[in-house]
């Protein structure tokens, strides 16, 4: 699961959370933190807020690719080696 686990409407941080059984999500990795990691918004707009929106993910080859919109202005991708997601780490 890739989402923004915050207690408000913030769209950061962007976090990958994994589960072995699909019920207990007990392992998490920070993909993007927000703050200085997030570029400034260039254009104001209705329903816009800073952050990482609409995350989608796919495993292809030896990597997990996560795409997302940053500030609803740019499309970005984070690439994570599957070996970095080992349960033994």
N, C-alpha and C positions, 0 to 999 in steps of 0.2 A: 504494500500500500504506500502510495506517495501522496502526502498531503501537507497542510499547514496546521500543525497542532498548537493552536493558541486559544486562549479563553475569550477572545474578542473577534472582530472582523478582520484582523491583520492577516495578510497573505504571506507572512514569514514567521518562522523559518520554514524552509522546505526540507522535509524529512522523509526518509525511506524507512519503513517499518516492516519487518518480516515475521512470519509465523510458520511453524512447521505444520500445524493442523488447521489453520484458517480461522481459529477461534481465539487463541492466546497469541497476541503479537508482542513478543518479548525481546526482540532485538531491533535496535534503531540506529540509523546513521544520519548525521547532519549533512545535507547536500549543499544548501545555501543558507547562510545565517541571517541575511538582512543587514541592517546597519551599514557599515562601510563597505560591505560586500554587495550592496544594492546601489546601482547607479541612480542619480537623481531623475525624477520624472521631468520630461521635456515639455509636455503639453497637458494643460488642465482639461478635464472632461467630466461629463456626467457619469456617475457610478464608477469613476476611476479612483483607485487608491494604490499606494506603493506596495509592491510585493510580487510574489511568484504565483501566477494564476493558471488555471486549467492544466495541471500536470497530467501527463500521459507517459506510460513507460512500456518498453518492449525489450525482450532479451533477444539479442542477435549475435551469433558467434559466441565469443568469450566475454561479452560485455552486456551490461544493462544500460540502455539509453533512456534518459528521462528528458522529455521536452516540456517546456513551459513558457508562458508569456510573462515577460518582466515589465511591470507597471502598465500592462495592457498596451505596450508600445513595441516591444521587441520579442522575437522568438529565440529562445536559447536552448541549448542541450548540455546536459551533464552526462559524461560517460564513466561508468564504474566497472572495473574489472570484476568478474564474478568471483574470482579467487579472493577478493577483498571482503566478500560477504560470507566467508566460511564461518560455520558455527563454532569452530575450534579456536577462533581468534580471540 
